[in-house]
Amino acid sequence: MQKIRNSAEMFPVIEPLQSSGLTQKEYGKNQNIPVHVLAYWSVRYRKLKSPDADQSKFIPALVLPNIYYLCILPKTSYAKKN
């Protein structure tokens, strides 16, 4: 059965990895943690701790109505022709 891990448990493990100079494979072998788990939490840690993590990835945009669709079209332009 898989062990459920969360950031409170894994971030204290990842912080020494970042400064150890070891590869994830070497560090994982020393700590008995699979490499894929270290890779996953390393990415999560870097994203959370990056300087622009506080900034939103979205840019506010002003959406204006399209004037073309607001115009009243003559009936003949959109009526079905027989």
DOKELO-127367 format. One line per 3 residues: number of its first residue (from 1); their letters; for each residue x, y, z of N, C-alpha, C. Coordinates in steps of 0.1 Angstrom, whole numbers, plus 5000, padded with zeros to 4 digits. Example, Ala and Ser with C-alpha at 12.3 -4.5 7.8 and 13.67 -1.06 7.14 Angstrom:
1) AS) 5132/4943/5078/5123/4955/5078/5132/4967/5078 | 5128/4978/5071/5137/4989/5071/5129/5000/5079
***
This chain:
1) MQK) 5008/4988/5000/5000/5000/5000/5009/5012/5000 | 5005/5023/4993/5013/5035/4992/5011/5043/5004 | 5022/5050/5007/5022/5059/5019/5018/5072/5014
4) IRN) 5008/5078/5021/5003/5091/5017/5012/5102/5023 | 5017/5110/5014/5026/5121/5018/5020/5134/5016 | 5024/5144/5024/5019/5158/5022/5031/5167/5023
7) SAE) 5028/5180/5021/5039/5190/5020/5045/5192/5034 | 5037/5190/5045/5043/5192/5058/5053/5181/5061 | 5051/5170/5055/5060/5159/5058/5072/5159/5048
10) MFP) 5070/5163/5036/5080/5162/5025/5089/5174/5024 | 5084/5186/5026/5092/5198/5025/5105/5198/5034 | 5103/5193/5047/5115/5192/5055/5125/5182/5049
13) VIE) 5121/5173/5041/5130/5163/5035/5136/5169/5023 | 5129/5177/5016/5134/5183/5003/5144/5194/5006 | 5142/5202/5016/5151/5213/5019/5166/5209/5020
16) PLQ) 5169/5198/5028/5183/5193/5028/5188/5188/5015 | 5179/5182/5007/5183/5177/4994/5188/5188/4985 | 5181/5200/4986/5185/5211/4977/5199/5216/4980
19) SSG) 5203/5215/4993/5216/5220/4997/5227/5209/4998 | 5223/5197/4997/5232/5186/4999/5243/5184/4988 | 5239/5188/4976/5248/5185/4965/5247/5171/4959
22) LTQ) 5238/5163/4965/5236/5149/4960/5226/5149/4950 | 5226/5139/4941/5215/5137/4932/5203/5132/4939 | 5192/5133/4932/5179/5128/4938/5181/5113/4941
25) KEY) 5187/5106/4931/5189/5091/4933/5197/5088/4945 | 5209/5095/4947/5217/5092/4958/5210/5096/4971 | 5204/5107/4972/5197/5112/4984/5185/5102/4987
28) GKN) 5178/5098/4977/5167/5089/4979/5171/5076/4985 | 5183/5071/4980/5188/5058/4985/5192/5060/4999 | 5198/5071/5003/5202/5073/5017/5190/5074/5026
31) QNI) 5179/5080/5021/5167/5083/5030/5156/5073/5028 | 5158/5063/5020/5148/5053/5017/5135/5059/5011 | 5137/5068/5002/5126/5075/4995/5127/5072/4980
34) PVH) 5117/5067/4973/5118/5065/4959/5121/5078/4951 | 5129/5077/4941/5133/5088/4933/5121/5096/4927 | 5111/5089/4923/5099/5096/4917/5092/5105/4927
37) VLA) 5092/5100/4940/5086/5108/4950/5094/5121/4953 | 5108/5120/4953/5116/5131/4955/5115/5141/4943 | 5114/5136/4931/5113/5144/4919/5100/5152/4920
40) YWS) 5089/5145/4923/5076/5152/4924/5076/5163/4935 | 5081/5160/4947/5081/5170/4957/5091/5181/4955 | 5102/5178/4948/5112/5188/4945/5106/5199/4936
43) VRY) 5098/5195/4926/5091/5204/4917/5081/5212/4925 | 5073/5206/4933/5063/5213/4942/5070/5223/4951 | 5081/5219/4957/5088/5228/4966/5094/5240/4958
46) RKL) 5100/5238/4947/5105/5249/4939/5095/5259/4934 | 5083/5253/4930/5072/5262/4926/5067/5271/4937 | 5066/5265/4949/5061/5272/4960/5071/5282/4966
49) KSP) 5083/5279/4965/5094/5287/4971/5100/5297/4961 | 5095/5297/4948/5101/5306/4938/5097/5320/4941 | 5105/5330/4937/5102/5344/4940/5088/5349/4934
52) DAD) 5085/5344/4922/5072/5348/4916/5061/5339/4919 | 5062/5331/4930/5051/5322/4933/5039/5330/4938 | 5041/5341/4944/5031/5350/4949/5023/5357/4938
55) QSK) 5029/5359/4927/5023/5366/4916/5013/5356/4909 | 5002/5362/4905/4993/5354/4897/4998/5351/4883 | 4995/5340/4878/4999/5336/4864/4989/5342/4854
58) FIP) 4978/5348/4859/4968/5354/4850/4970/5369/4849 | 4968/5374/4837/4969/5388/4835/4954/5394/4833 | 4950/5404/4841/4937/5409/4839/4935/5415/4825
61) ALV) 4923/5412/4820/4920/5417/4806/4906/5423/4806 | 4905/5434/4798/4892/5441/4797/4886/5435/4784 | 4874/5430/4785/4867/5424/4774/4856/5433/4770
64) LPN) 4857/5438/4758/4846/5447/4753/4837/5440/4743 | 4824/5444/4743/4815/5437/4733/4819/5440/4719 | 4817/5431/4711/4820/5432/4696/4808/5440/4690
67) IYY) 4811/5451/4685/4801/5460/4679/4794/5454/4667 | 4801/5445/4660/4795/5439/4648/4782/5431/4652 | 4783/5424/4664/4772/5416/4668/4761/5424/4674
70) LCI) 4764/5436/4678/4753/5445/4684/4745/5452/4673 | 4750/5452/4661/4743/5459/4650/4730/5451/4646 | 4720/5457/4642/4708/5450/4638/4709/5447/4623
73) LPK) 4709/5434/4620/4711/5430/4606/4697/5430/4599 | 4697/5433/4587/4684/5432/4579/4680/5417/4579 | 4667/5415/4579/4661/5401/4579/4666/5393/4567
76) TSY) 4668/5399/4556/4672/5391/4544/4686/5385/4546 | 4695/5391/4554/4708/5386/4555/4709/5373/4563 | 4700/5370/4572/4701/5358/4579/4689/5349/4578
79) AKK) 4679/5353/4570/4667/5344/4567/4671/5333/4557 | 4664/5322/4559/4667/5311/4550/4660/5314/4536 | 4668/5311/4526/4662/5313/4512/4657/5300/4507
82) N) 4645/5301/4501/4638/5289/4496/4642/5287/4482
***
